[in-house]
């Protein structure tokens, strides 16, 4: 039933480009085709195509923000909006590289309205129980659609099944980065992120080792997932069917999956089964990249955090 770990590709690589061969941000952006800039055009007067032909209209005080390469529209903003190029948004990456990080992947989604650069952090790699390898990445994300600023996030990946293990363990994993061109500020932001990510990795490792040492029976696991996903009313056949299928898949992952050999019968195994299921099972609608995009955007993080809280509270 389980998907082979060999066939799984991390979200950053599935959606973007492998940039591990480069050593500078300029080369990374060029390789990933993120080296475009942002053009600003007044929206006071412009023409649009309608069924009746060309119509001239305007939005005084507004500006169109377009990609320099494709001329695709990224945002329609007012006077207060400041466009930030990928080069400026990801400037802390170069400082992080100087501190020991390594370029991993980079790419864009939604036609460039969002972009990311992922860095590997070799110094933060941990081995749970001496065998279960968990690597850590620093993910820098920016948006060109007016929805947010640059954010750096520390993320954990369990290599045996390529799933995101990141969880709320009482230490922040996300760091907001100001739009600044100051080399001093970029270095300070990179240091803060790197130090925070390494500290997070150490604390995550301690929690994981404790969970691995804490037994969990099959009965306790069923109680755990039933607490996480309460049984729906019998009359709601659709919800009942989804609940039963998910319940069966989770039990099989916990008891029999090859990816769960190390954590079998422990709370670490319970968390591994849950996060593997959230990342790689379940129906995902949309394009072929929909699952990878969901992983990159971390939409299942709330469920992972609730699961971790439940498992640690009773460990």
N, C-alpha and C positions, 0 to 999 in steps of 0.2 A: 504494500500500500504506500509506503513512504517513497518520496522522490529521492533519487540518488544524489548524493552530495556532489558527485562528479559533474552532473549536468547543471548545477546551480552557479549562476554568475552574480556577483555582488551588484547591487543597484547602480553604483557609480559607474561601473564598467559597462553594464548593460545599456545605460542611457547615454554614455559619453565615450571618451577616448582614453586609452592607456597613455599616460604621460610620464611613466616611471623612468624613461630614458633621458629626460631633460634635467637641467640643473638651474635654470633661471625662469622667472615668471614670464618674461617675454616669449621665451621658447615654448613654454607650457601653453600659453594662450594661443600662440600661432598654431601649434600642433592640434589643439582642440578646436580650432576655428572660433575662438572667442576674442580675437584681437580686433574686433570691430569697435567703432566709437558710436556716439549717440549724437544725432543731428537735432537741432531745435528749429522749428518753423512756426511762425505766428499763425494763429487760427482766426485772425481778424477777418480775413477774406479767403475763402477757398471754394473749390468746385467739387461737386459730387455727381456721380452718374446715377440717374434714376431711369425708370421705364419710359419716361417722357423725354429723356435726353439729359443734357448737362444743366445742373442747377447751381447757381452761385449763392453762397450763404456765408455766414461768419459767426464767430464766437469771440467777441472782443475780450481781451485780457487773457485768453487761453493760448496754449502752445502745444503743437504736436511734437512728440519725441519719437524719432525714427532710427532704426538701425542704419548705420552708414553703408553696409554691404548690400542688403536686400531691400532697403527702404521700407521694410515692414514697420507698421505702427506698434509702438510699445506702450505708449501712455499719452493721455490728453490731460495736461496739468495747468494749474494756474501759476501766478507769479511767484509763489513761495516754493514751488517744487524745484529742486536742484537735481539734475541728472548726474549720475556717477558712473563712469565707465567701468568695465570689468577690470581693467588694469589698476584703477584707483581702488576699487572695492576689494580686490584680492592682494593688494600691496602687502598686508601682514604675512602673506604666505612666504614671500621671499625672506623676510626676517625669521620666520619659523624654520625655513630650510637651513639658515645659518646657525640655528640653535639645535639642529639634529634631526629635524623632520625630513621626509622625502616625498617628492611628488608622486601621486598615485593615479588619480583619474581627474578628468574635468569634462564638463559638458553643459548643455542647456536644455531646458524644457519649456513647453508652451511658446515655441517660436522665439525663444530668447528673452521672454519676459522674466524668466528666472534662470540663474546660472550658478554653477558650483565648481569648487576646486577641492579635491580630497587629498589629504596628506597622510602618509603612513607615519607612525611614531614607534620606531623600533625599541626605544628605551622603555616604552610603556607595556610591552608584551608580557603577559603573565601565563602561567601554566597551572590551572586549577587541578589540585591533586597530583601535580607533577606530570600530568599526561594530557589534560584537556586544554589545548592551546587557545587562548583568547588574545586577539590583536586589537589594537586601539588606533583609531583614525581621528584626525582633526578635519572636520567638514566645514568649509567656508561657503556660505550661501548669500546671494544677493538677489534683489528683485528690481526690475526696471519698469514695473507697472504701477508704482506709487504705493505699493502695499507694505513696504517695510525697509529696514536698514540692513546692513551687513551683520550676519550672525555667525559666530564660530561655535561648533558643537563637538564635544568629545563623544565618540561612539565606539562601542565594543562589538567585536564580531567573533563568534565562535566558529573556528575554521572547519570543524568536522561537518557542519551543515550549512555554513555560510549564512548564518542568521544573526540578526541584530539582538544583542543581549543587553543593551544599555537599559539601566533602570534607575529610578529615583532611590538613592540610598542615603539621602540627607546631605548630599554635596552637589552643588550646581554643575551641570554639564554644558550649559549654553552661556556664551559671553557675547554681549552686544559690542560692536566695533563702530566708533564714530567715523564719519566721512572726513578723513583728514589726509592732507598731502605731506604732513610733517614726517620726516624719516624717524625722528626721535619718538613720536607718538606711535608710529607703526611698530617699531621695535618694542615699545612698552606693551602694546596690545598683544603682540606675538608672545612675549615672555609670559604675560598673564595667562594666555590660553594654554601654552605649553606646560607651565607649572601646574595649572588647574587640571589639565588632562592627565598628567602623570600622577598627580595626587589622587584623582578619581580612580585611575587604574589600580593603584595600590589598595584603596579602600574597597573597590569592587572585588579585588582578589581575596581580601580578608573575609568579606561577606560570603563569597562563593565557596571558599574552603570550609567555612563553618556550615554552610548548607550541605556540602558534600559529606560532611561528617555526621549529619543529622538524618537518621533513617526515616523513611516514609513508606508505609505499607500500601498495597494496592487499594485497600479500603480507605485509608487516609487520603490517597490521591483522588479517589472518587468524591470524597467529601469536599476536598479542596476545589475541584472544578465545578461541583454543584453549588458551592458557595460563590464562586466567581461568575458562573452562568446559571442562575436559578431556573428551575423547571417551569416552563410556560404552562398556561391552562390547557387541559386536554382538548377542549373544544377548538383551540386555535391550531388546526392541523398543520398549517405551513410552518409556524414557529416551532411547533413540536417536532416536525421532521428535521428542521435545521438543528435544533438542540440535540436530538438523538444522534444525528450524523456526526456533529462536532464532538459530542461526548465519546462516541465510539472511536473516532480518530485519535483523540487525545489519550485515551486509555491504551490504545495500541502503540502509540509513540512511546509512552512511559514504560510499557511492559516489554515491547519487542523490537523497537527500532534500532537498527545498527548504529545510528547516530547518537544513541543514548546509552551505549555500553558502559561508559565510565560512571555515569550518574545513576545507573539502575538502582531503584529502591532507596533513593535519597531525595532530599528537598531540592538539591541542585538538579537532579534529573527531572523533577517536576517542573522547575522553571525552564529548563532546556526544552522539554516537550511542549510547554505552553508557547514559548517564543518561536520555536520552530513552526508550530501550527499557525501562529499569527502571521508569520512572514511568508510561508510557502503553501499553505492550504487555504481553503475557502475560495469562493467564487469572486473573481475580479472582473468587472465589466469595463468595456472600453477597448483601447488599442492594445496591441501586443506588449507595449511597454507599461501598461497600467499597473501591474504588480510592482515592477521596479520603481515606478514613480511613487507609489504608495509607500514603499520601503524608504526611499530617499526623503520623502516628506515626513516620515515617522508617524503616520496617522494611527498606528496601533500602540503608541507609547503609553497611552492612558491605561490600557488593559495590562500591559507589562508592569507598570508601576503598581497597580492594584494587586496583581499576583505576587510581586516581590514583597509588598507590605504584609500580605496574608501569610506568606511562607516564613518570613523573618520573624513575625510576631509570635509564632508558635514553635520556632526552632529551639 
